[in-house]
């Protein structure tokens, strides 16, 4: 089978991917979620004409000429309206957020007022009608459309929803990603490896990237290199309602790489199982009913690069989120040799300079080296058959951090 180009592989993964339903969650649990329906105001805000400042509610005509002496006839604290009305020559002590009493049409702020004692004040700055008053409905009115479907519920959106009197919101159901690591050689962190064993690491990085895309994660642990064990965990993921099943390792062509046979044996129609990229050639994709199944390479760097390129966009689309790959234009910080037939993602460190972003590749690019990946903040994208390039030449980078 010919190697599938990167763009074609991504198109296969995203084809038909749409949000799968919605759920209602408490506002406190909605941070970072995506609205599944427009949100309308359930009240008017402010619900009354309110003072925007601490001071005195007065009639503008009484303070057109200053200094002006007025009689204080009461107090209007926030949450309790003054029972009477303000007449000529009168004032009501008022605090921010309190309803403006009938008869008053402006607020003399307290910095411009002198307390004369015996219930009298002196206003020594003029103030125009309507000054320092937040009129009813200034922010929104009952029934106003406040947030559109697809809006990310960030801090401002959550506060607006709360102000509009919504204790809950309808959000897109977060997609569920099930992760299955495979390999007799793998042990969980904290274990004591034998002479032929290593510590399993890929699941942690894949899960972190998935959560960045708004997904829920079900880590089903490590399956030994047996078809029945792998098939059993895939069935567990299916029964748990997974939208995407990711297997780690076993996707190549070795005698102990079982993912291809397990998936096809369970009825998965594979769209491809090798792609024209480095690292990440042994990547496979197919569908088990509505579930998207992705076999990631076992090499840690390949696994995480593939997750960034393919799984994050897929999960974002399933979760109703906008997603654009974090690509930037840059210049090379070192010469690079010509590329072969596979699209290359070369780990590099990008630095902002006065002349723009400069990306310098690491000398060693072995796909098992997580330390290099942790030190890289980008990958230089080298298209198939890219010619040799010199330091200073233009390039494109995929930002990793």
C-alpha positions in Angstrom: 0.0 0.0 0.0 1.3 3.4 -1.0 2.1 5.9 1.8 -0.8 8.3 2.5 0.2 12.0 2.4 -0.2 13.9 5.6 -3.0 16.2 4.3 -4.9 13.2 2.9 -4.6 11.4 6.2 -5.9 14.3 8.1 -8.8 14.7 5.7 -9.7 11.0 6.3 -9.7 11.5 10.1 -11.9 14.7 9.9 -14.3 13.5 7.3 -17.8 13.5 8.9 -16.5 14.4 12.3 -19.2 16.4 14.0 -20.2 17.1 17.7 -22.2 14.2 19.1 -24.9 15.7 21.2 -25.1 18.0 24.1 -25.5 18.0 27.9 -26.6 20.4 30.6 -23.9 21.2 33.2 -23.8 23.5 36.2 -22.2 26.9 35.5 -19.4 26.1 38.0 -18.5 23.0 35.8 -18.8 24.8 32.4 -15.4 26.6 32.2 -13.7 25.8 28.9 -16.8 24.1 27.5 -18.5 25.0 24.2 -22.1 26.3 24.1 -24.4 23.9 22.2 -27.2 26.5 21.8 -27.5 30.3 21.8 -27.8 31.8 25.3 -30.5 34.4 26.0 -30.9 36.7 29.0 -33.4 35.6 31.6 -33.5 39.1 33.2 -32.7 42.7 32.5 -29.3 44.1 33.7 -29.3 46.5 35.5 -32.9 45.8 36.5 -33.4 49.4 37.6 -31.6 52.8 37.2 -28.6 52.3 39.5 -26.0 54.6 40.9 -22.5 54.1 39.4 -20.8 55.9 42.3 -20.9 56.5 46.0 -22.4 60.0 46.6 -25.8 61.7 46.7 -28.8 61.4 44.5 -30.0 64.9 43.7 -31.8 67.0 41.1 -29.4 68.4 38.5 -31.1 71.8 38.6 -30.3 72.1 42.3 -26.5 71.9 41.6 -26.4 73.9 38.4 -24.9 76.8 40.5 -22.4 75.9 43.2 -21.8 75.9 46.0 -25.3 74.5 46.7 -26.7 73.5 50.1 -29.1 70.5 50.2 -31.1 68.7 52.9 -30.3 65.0 53.2 -33.6 63.1 53.6 -32.4 59.5 53.7 -30.0 56.7 52.6 -30.1 54.3 49.7 -27.6 51.4 50.3 -27.1 48.7 47.7 -29.9 46.2 47.8 -32.4 48.4 49.5 -34.3 51.2 47.7 -35.1 54.5 49.4 -38.8 54.5 50.1 -39.5 58.1 49.2 -38.7 60.5 46.4 -36.3 63.4 46.0 -37.7 66.9 45.8 -36.2 70.3 45.1 -33.4 71.1 47.5 -33.1 67.5 48.7 -30.6 64.8 48.5 -30.4 61.1 49.4 -27.1 59.5 50.4 -26.6 56.7 47.9 -24.0 53.9 47.3 -22.8 52.2 44.2 -25.4 49.8 42.8 -28.3 51.2 44.7 -31.5 52.1 42.9 -31.8 55.9 42.1 -34.8 57.3 44.0 -37.7 58.8 42.0 -37.2 62.5 41.5 -33.4 62.4 41.4 -31.8 62.6 38.0 -28.1 62.7 38.7 -25.4 61.7 41.3 -23.1 64.1 43.1 -20.1 62.0 43.9 -18.9 62.1 47.5 -15.6 63.6 46.6 -17.4 66.8 45.5 -19.6 67.1 48.6 -18.9 68.5 52.0 -20.9 67.3 55.0 -22.1 70.4 56.9 -23.7 68.5 59.8 -27.3 68.6 61.0 -28.5 66.7 57.9 -27.1 69.3 55.4 -24.5 69.0 52.7 -22.8 71.4 50.3 -22.1 70.4 46.7 -19.2 72.4 45.3 -19.0 70.8 41.7 -21.8 71.0 39.2 -23.1 67.8 37.8 -25.2 67.3 34.6 -28.5 65.3 34.5 -27.9 61.6 34.0 -24.3 61.6 35.3 -23.1 58.5 37.2 -26.4 56.6 36.6 -26.5 53.2 35.0 -29.9 53.0 33.4 -32.1 49.9 33.4 -31.0 47.5 30.6 -27.7 49.3 30.0 -25.9 45.9 29.8 -28.8 43.7 28.4 -32.5 43.3 28.4 -34.6 40.2 29.2 -34.6 38.0 26.1 -31.5 39.5 24.5 -29.3 37.0 22.7 -26.0 37.2 24.6 -23.8 34.3 23.4 -23.9 32.3 20.2 -23.7 28.6 19.7 -20.1 27.5 19.6 -18.8 30.1 22.0 -16.0 29.0 24.3 -17.2 29.5 27.9 -14.3 31.6 29.1 -14.3 33.8 32.2 -16.2 36.7 30.6 -18.8 34.4 29.0 -19.4 32.5 32.3 -19.8 35.7 34.2 -22.3 37.0 31.6 -24.3 33.7 31.8 -24.4 34.0 35.6 -25.5 37.7 35.4 -28.2 36.7 33.0 -29.5 34.3 35.7 -28.5 30.9 34.1 -27.5 28.4 36.8 -26.8 25.8 34.1 -25.8 25.9 30.4 -26.2 23.5 27.5 -22.8 22.5 26.2 -21.4 20.3 23.5 -20.7 16.8 24.9 -16.9 16.5 25.4 -15.6 13.7 23.2 -14.2 10.6 25.0 -10.8 9.4 24.0 -9.8 5.9 25.1 -6.1 5.1 25.2 -4.7 1.6 25.1 -0.9 1.0 25.3 0.4 -2.3 24.0 3.6 -4.2 24.6 5.0 -6.9 26.8 8.0 -4.7 27.5 5.9 -1.9 29.1 5.5 -1.1 32.8 3.8 1.7 34.5 5.9 4.6 36.0 7.0 3.7 39.5 7.7 0.0 38.6 11.1 -1.7 38.6 11.8 -2.7 35.0 13.4 -6.0 34.2 16.4 -6.2 31.9 14.1 -6.3 28.8 11.5 -3.8 29.9 10.9 0.0 29.7 8.5 2.4 31.3 5.4 3.3 29.4 5.3 7.1 28.8 3.2 7.8 25.6 -0.2 7.6 27.2 0.5 10.6 29.5 1.5 12.9 26.7 -1.4 11.8 24.5 -3.8 12.3 27.3 -2.5 15.8 28.0 -2.8 16.8 24.4 -6.3 15.4 24.2 -7.4 17.4 27.3 -6.0 20.5 25.7 -8.5 19.9 22.8 -11.3 19.6 25.3 -11.7 15.8 25.4 -12.3 13.5 28.3 -9.7 10.7 28.6 -10.2 7.0 29.5 -6.8 5.4 30.0 -7.3 1.6 29.8 -3.7 0.8 30.7 -1.3 -1.7 29.0 -2.3 -4.7 27.0 0.2 -7.5 26.6 1.2 -8.6 23.1 -1.8 -10.9 22.6 -4.6 -10.3 20.1 -7.3 -11.4 22.6 -6.0 -9.0 25.2 -5.9 -6.0 22.8 -9.4 -6.9 21.4 -10.8 -7.1 25.0 -9.6 -3.5 25.8 -10.9 -2.2 22.5 -14.3 -3.8 23.3 -14.1 -2.1 26.8 -13.5 1.3 25.1 -16.4 0.7 22.8 -18.8 -0.2 25.6 -17.7 2.8 27.6 -18.9 5.1 24.7 -15.5 6.2 23.4 -15.7 8.4 20.4 -12.0 7.8 19.6 -9.9 4.8 20.4 -6.1 5.3 20.3 -3.7 2.4 20.5 -0.1 3.0 21.3 2.5 0.8 19.7 2.0 -2.4 17.7 1.0 -0.5 14.6 4.1 -1.4 12.5 4.9 -4.6 10.5 6.8 -6.7 13.0 5.9 -10.2 14.1 4.6 -8.8 17.4 2.7 -5.8 16.0 -0.9 -7.0 16.3 -3.0 -3.8 16.0 -3.7 -4.1 12.2 -5.0 -7.7 12.6 -7.0 -6.9 15.7 -8.7 -3.9 14.3 -9.6 -5.6 10.9 -10.7 -8.7 12.8 -13.2 -6.6 14.8 -14.6 -5.2 11.6 -12.7 -1.9 11.4 -12.4 -0.6 7.8 -8.9 0.8 7.7 -8.5 3.9 5.5 -4.7 3.8 5.7 -2.0 2.3 7.9 1.1 4.0 6.7 1.6 7.7 6.1 4.3 9.7 4.3 5.8 11.5 7.3 8.7 11.3 9.7 8.4 10.6 12.5 5.1 8.7 12.4 5.1 6.5 9.4 3.3 3.5 11.0 0.0 5.4 11.7 -3.3 3.6 11.0 -6.8 4.8 10.9 -10.2 3.2 10.5 -13.7 3.2 11.9 -15.5 0.7 14.2 -19.1 1.9 13.5 -19.1 5.5 14.6 -15.9 5.1 16.6 -12.7 6.4 15.1 -9.8 4.1 15.7 -6.2 5.4 15.5 -3.1 3.3 15.8 -0.2 5.5 16.9 3.5 4.5 16.6 5.2 3.2 19.7 8.1 5.7 19.4 7.3 8.5 21.9 8.2 11.4 19.7 6.3 10.0 16.8 3.3 9.3 19.0 3.2 12.9 20.3 3.8 14.6 16.9 1.0 12.5 15.4 -1.3 13.4 18.3 -0.6 17.0 17.7 -1.1 16.8 13.9 -4.1 14.4 13.8 -5.8 13.7 17.1 -6.1 17.2 18.4 -7.9 18.5 15.3 -10.2 15.5 15.4 -11.1 15.9 19.0 -11.6 19.7 18.6 -14.0 19.1 15.7 -15.9 16.4 17.6 -16.2 18.8 20.5 -17.4 21.7 18.4 -14.2 23.7 18.8 -12.4 25.8 16.2 -8.9 24.6 15.7 -6.1 25.8 13.5 -2.7 24.1 13.5 -0.2 26.4 15.2 2.0 27.0 12.1 4.3 30.0 11.8 6.7 31.3 9.3 10.3 31.4 10.4 13.9 31.3 9.1 16.4 28.5 9.6 19.1 28.8 12.2 21.2 26.2 10.5 21.6 24.5 7.2 19.4 21.4 6.4 20.0 18.6 3.9 17.5 17.8 1.2 14.5 15.7 2.2 13.2 12.4 0.8 9.7 11.4 0.0 8.2 11.8 3.5 7.1 15.0 5.1 9.5 15.6 7.9 8.9 17.2 11.3 12.2 18.2 12.6 12.5 19.1 16.3 13.9 22.5 16.8 14.1 25.4 19.1 12.6 28.7 17.9 13.7 32.1 19.2 12.2 35.5 18.5 14.8 37.9 17.1 14.5 41.5 15.8 14.4 40.0 12.3 11.6 37.5 13.1 11.4 33.9 14.3 14.5 31.7 13.9 14.3 27.9 14.2 17.4 25.9 14.8 17.1 22.1 14.5 18.6 19.7 17.0 21.4 17.6 15.7 20.0 14.3 16.7 16.4 13.5 15.6 15.9 9.9 16.9 12.1 9.4 17.4 12.7 7.7 20.8 14.3 10.8 22.4 11.7 12.5 24.7 14.3 14.8 26.3 14.9 16.4 22.9 11.2 16.8 22.4 10.8 18.4 25.9 13.5 20.9 25.0 12.0 21.7 21.5 9.3 24.3 21.2 8.6 23.7 17.5 9.1 21.3 14.6 10.4 22.5 11.3 8.1 21.2 8.6 10.1 19.9 5.6 7.8 19.0 2.7 8.6 15.9 0.6 11.6 16.3 -1.7 12.4 19.7 -0.2 15.8 20.8 -1.5 18.8 21.5 0.8 18.4 24.8 2.6 20.9 27.2 4.2 20.8 29.1 7.4 18.6 32.1 6.9 16.3 30.4 4.4 12.5 30.7 5.0 10.8 27.7 6.6 7.5 26.8 8.3 7.3 25.6 11.8 4.7 23.7 13.8 4.7 25.3 17.3 4.7 22.7 20.0 4.8 25.1 23.0 
